[in-house]
Amino acid sequence: MPTYKQSTRRDPGKLKLVEMMETVQGEGLFIGVPSIFVRTGMCNLACPGCDTVWDDWTSTWIEDVAFRVTKFKSNHVVFTGGEPTLWQDDLAALTQAIDLLRKEMVFTLETNGAVPLTNGHLIDRINLWSFSPKVGSLGHEEKFSDDVVLSNIRGTVGHNQIKYVLDPFIEPHVRRVFDFQKRVDEMSGLGGAMDMAVRLGSWEDRQPTRFHRLSDHAGVEIPIAVEDTRIFFQPYDRDCTVNTADRTVPGAPISIRNVPLNEHNYSKDLAALTKIVMERSDCRFRVLPQLHKLLLYR
């Protein structure tokens, strides 16, 4: 667990909020969908390749967070971090508060999967659990528990996806990712249920209609085209180092500074990763670069 300057103790009724913004989802099943990102503070890991600021937060009343969320136009909320599952009870309360203020909200939670999921309401209410197991190139950690994430994947079958961040030029990382995915495929006690979740079943068969429709500003329902596959590969961006928060102005919004971008390296990594996935996949996997990275490297 990283060290922090702020108190890490849970403050009942409040959420450790780093930032909130409305943009589009840049990856996964809902790529391109207008979304409200709610970033929580703290993480259970200290991945060397992390490109996110999560160590500077404000303890904010959950009711205030819910009110702010419902003032955005989008109705897809993404809980991200840091590691949001450190605050399962608070996020469960937040989803309930949001649901009271606005109906038909769709929730995604992005997680490394290494924290046991224990809040039943949160497990059921999150429409899409997005797991990013730290077994590839981004932040491989010895503290990461494969067994915990496998248990969490099992417990959310039918409303989850798996994302691997991978440098295709580091063979041990490639081997480690595919070995882990083999354990997912062969998960004890899961069998055909996982196969159905990622390969055969349609989104409509697994989820109520409202889970796969978002409303536009006029209230017209827009169906989201969702691929059956739920396992994604994403190139590790070696040119994007850890982001640095600009705290020169007290109370100012966090701004991010990155190293100069290198379009050639990202394109090269993307092509190499595509080749590896094609060689090792039976059409169940997709290579999906991050939308915001494509915009940065335009």
C-alpha positions in Angstrom: 0.0 0.0 0.0 1.4 3.4 -0.9 2.0 6.1 1.7 0.0 9.3 1.8 0.2 12.8 3.3 -3.6 12.8 4.0 -5.5 10.7 6.4 -6.4 7.3 4.9 -9.1 6.6 7.5 -12.7 6.2 6.1 -14.8 9.2 6.9 -18.4 7.9 7.2 -20.9 9.6 4.8 -18.1 11.0 2.7 -16.1 9.9 -0.4 -12.4 10.5 -1.0 -12.9 12.4 -4.3 -10.0 13.3 -6.5 -11.9 14.7 -9.5 -15.2 14.5 -11.4 -15.5 15.2 -15.1 -17.7 14.5 -18.1 -16.0 13.1 -21.2 -16.3 10.0 -23.4 -15.3 6.5 -22.3 -12.0 5.7 -23.9 -11.9 1.9 -23.7 -13.8 -1.3 -23.4 -17.4 -2.2 -24.2 -18.6 1.4 -23.8 -15.8 3.1 -25.8 -17.0 6.4 -27.2 -20.0 6.7 -24.9 -20.4 10.1 -23.1 -19.6 9.4 -19.5 -19.2 11.0 -16.1 -16.0 9.9 -14.4 -15.8 9.9 -10.6 -12.2 9.3 -9.5 -11.6 8.1 -5.9 -8.5 8.5 -3.9 -6.0 5.9 -2.7 -4.9 2.6 -4.2 -3.9 -0.8 -2.9 -1.0 -1.0 -5.3 1.9 1.2 -6.4 2.3 0.4 -10.1 5.4 2.0 -11.7 3.6 2.5 -15.0 0.5 4.3 -13.5 -0.5 7.4 -15.4 -3.1 8.7 -12.9 -3.1 11.0 -10.0 -5.0 9.4 -7.0 -3.0 10.6 -4.0 -4.7 14.1 -3.6 -8.3 14.1 -2.7 -11.1 16.0 -0.9 -13.4 14.2 1.5 -16.8 15.1 0.0 -20.3 14.4 1.3 -21.8 11.5 -0.7 -25.1 13.5 -1.2 -23.1 16.3 -2.7 -21.3 14.0 -5.1 -24.6 12.4 -6.1 -26.1 15.9 -6.8 -23.2 16.9 -8.9 -23.3 13.7 -10.9 -26.9 14.2 -11.8 -26.3 17.7 -13.1 -24.2 16.3 -16.0 -25.9 15.4 -19.2 -24.6 11.9 -19.5 -26.2 8.9 -17.8 -23.2 6.6 -17.8 -21.1 6.9 -14.6 -17.6 5.5 -14.4 -16.1 4.9 -11.0 -12.3 4.9 -11.3 -9.2 5.6 -9.3 -6.9 4.8 -7.7 -8.8 1.8 -6.6 -12.5 2.4 -6.1 -13.2 -1.0 -4.4 -11.4 0.3 -1.3 -14.6 2.3 -0.7 -17.3 -0.3 -1.5 -19.7 0.8 1.2 -19.4 4.5 0.2 -19.9 3.7 -3.5 -22.9 1.6 -2.7 -24.4 4.5 -0.8 -23.5 6.8 -3.7 -25.3 4.6 -6.3 -28.3 4.6 -4.1 -28.2 8.4 -3.7 -27.8 8.9 -7.5 -30.7 6.5 -8.2 -33.0 8.5 -5.9 -32.2 11.7 -7.8 -32.2 10.3 -11.4 -33.4 7.1 -12.9 -31.9 4.9 -15.6 -28.3 5.5 -14.7 -25.7 3.0 -16.0 -22.6 2.4 -13.8 -19.2 1.0 -14.7 -16.5 0.4 -12.1 -12.9 0.1 -13.1 -10.7 -2.0 -10.8 -7.5 -3.9 -10.6 -9.5 -6.7 -9.0 -7.2 -7.3 -6.1 -9.6 -6.2 -3.3 -12.2 -8.8 -2.3 -15.7 -7.7 -3.3 -17.9 -7.8 -0.2 -20.8 -5.3 -0.7 -23.7 -7.2 -2.2 -25.6 -4.1 -3.3 -22.6 -2.7 -5.1 -21.9 -6.0 -6.8 -25.5 -6.2 -8.1 -25.9 -2.5 -9.0 -22.7 -2.0 -11.1 -23.7 -2.8 -14.6 -20.2 -3.4 -15.9 -17.3 -4.5 -13.7 -14.1 -3.6 -15.7 -11.2 -5.7 -14.4 -7.6 -4.7 -15.3 -5.4 -7.4 -13.6 -1.9 -6.2 -13.0 -0.2 -9.2 -14.6 1.1 -7.6 -17.8 3.4 -4.7 -18.4 1.5 -2.0 -16.5 2.4 -2.3 -12.9 3.0 -6.0 -12.4 3.2 -6.3 -8.6 4.1 -9.2 -6.4 1.4 -8.1 -3.9 -1.2 -8.6 -6.6 -3.3 -11.7 -5.7 -4.4 -13.7 -8.7 -6.8 -15.8 -6.6 -8.6 -12.7 -5.4 -9.2 -11.3 -8.8 -10.3 -14.7 -10.2 -12.8 -14.9 -7.4 -14.1 -11.4 -8.2 -14.4 -12.3 -11.9 -16.3 -15.4 -10.9 -18.7 -13.3 -8.7 -19.5 -10.9 -11.5 -19.9 -13.2 -14.5 -22.3 -11.8 -17.0 -21.6 -8.2 -16.2 -17.8 -7.9 -16.4 -15.0 -7.3 -18.8 -11.2 -7.9 -18.6 -8.5 -5.5 -19.9 -4.9 -6.4 -20.1 -2.2 -3.7 -20.7 0.7 -5.4 -22.4 4.1 -4.5 -24.0 4.3 -7.0 -26.9 8.1 -6.8 -27.0 8.6 -8.3 -23.5 8.0 -12.0 -23.8 7.8 -12.8 -20.0 4.9 -10.2 -19.8 3.2 -11.7 -22.8 3.5 -15.2 -21.3 2.3 -14.1 -17.9 -0.9 -12.5 -19.3 -1.8 -15.5 -21.4 -1.1 -17.8 -18.5 -3.4 -15.8 -16.3 -6.1 -15.8 -19.0 -5.8 -19.6 -19.2 -6.6 -19.7 -15.4 -9.7 -17.5 -16.2 -10.8 -19.9 -18.9 -10.2 -22.9 -16.6 -11.6 -21.4 -13.5 -12.7 -24.0 -11.1 -16.5 -24.3 -10.7 -17.2 -21.8 -13.5 -16.8 -23.9 -16.6 -19.3 -23.1 -19.3 -20.7 -20.0 -17.4 -17.5 -18.0 -18.2 -17.5 -19.3 -21.7 -21.0 -18.1 -22.2 -20.3 -14.8 -20.6 -17.3 -13.9 -22.9 -18.0 -15.9 -26.1 -21.6 -16.9 -26.8 -24.2 -15.0 -24.9 -25.6 -11.7 -26.2 -25.6 -8.6 -24.0 -29.4 -8.5 -24.3 -29.7 -12.0 -23.0 -27.6 -11.2 -19.9 -28.8 -7.8 -18.9 -32.1 -5.9 -18.5 -32.8 -3.6 -21.5 -32.0 -0.4 -19.5 -28.5 -1.7 -19.0 -27.6 -1.5 -22.6 -29.4 1.7 -23.5 -28.3 5.3 -22.8 -30.6 8.3 -23.2 -29.7 11.3 -25.1 -30.4 14.8 -23.8 -33.9 14.8 -25.2 -34.7 11.5 -23.4 -34.6 9.4 -26.6 -33.1 5.9 -25.9 -30.0 5.1 -27.9 -29.0 1.4 -28.1 -25.4 0.7 -27.6 -23.7 -1.8 -30.0 -21.8 -4.2 -27.7 -19.5 -7.0 -28.9 -20.0 -10.4 -27.3 -16.3 -10.6 -26.5 -15.3 -9.2 -23.1 -11.6 -9.6 -23.1 -9.5 -6.7 -24.4 -5.8 -6.0 -24.9 -4.3 -2.6 -24.8 -0.8 -1.5 -25.7 1.4 -0.4 -22.9 2.4 3.3 -23.6 6.1 3.4 -22.7 6.3 7.1 -23.6 3.7 8.2 -21.0 5.3 8.4 -17.6 3.6 8.9 -14.2 1.5 12.0 -14.4 2.4 14.9 -12.1 -0.2 17.0 -10.4 0.4 20.7 -10.6 -0.3 21.9 -7.1 1.3 25.4 -7.4 -2.1 27.0 -7.0 -3.8 25.9 -3.7 -7.3 24.6 -4.4 -6.9 24.7 -8.2 -8.1 21.7 -10.3 -5.4 19.1 -10.9 -3.7 19.6 -14.2 -1.6 16.8 -15.8 1.7 17.1 -17.5 3.0 14.3 -19.7 6.3 13.7 -21.4 6.4 14.4 -25.1 4.3 12.0 -27.1 5.7 9.5 -29.6 3.2 8.5 -32.2 5.6 6.1 -33.9 6.2 4.0 -30.8 2.5 3.7 -30.0 1.6 2.7 -33.5 4.5 0.1 -33.5 3.4 -1.3 -30.2 -0.2 -1.5 -31.4 0.7 -3.4 -34.6 2.9 -5.8 -32.6 0.2 -6.4 -30.0 -2.4 -7.1 -32.7 -0.1 -9.7 -34.3 0.4 -11.5 -30.9 -3.3 -11.5 -30.1 -4.2 -12.8 -33.6 -1.7 -15.6 -33.2 -2.9 -16.7 -29.7 -6.6 -16.0 -29.9 -9.5 -18.0 -31.1 -11.5 -14.9 -32.0 -12.4 -14.2 -28.4 -10.0 -11.4 -27.8 -10.0 -7.8 -29.1 -7.1 -5.3 -29.4 -8.6 -1.9 -28.3 -6.3 1.1 -28.1 -7.4 3.9 -25.7 -9.5 6.5 -27.5 -7.9 9.4 -25.7 -4.4 8.1 -26.6 -5.4 8.1 -30.3 -6.6 11.7 -29.9 -3.3 12.6 -28.2 -1.3 11.0 -30.9 -3.3 12.4 -33.8 
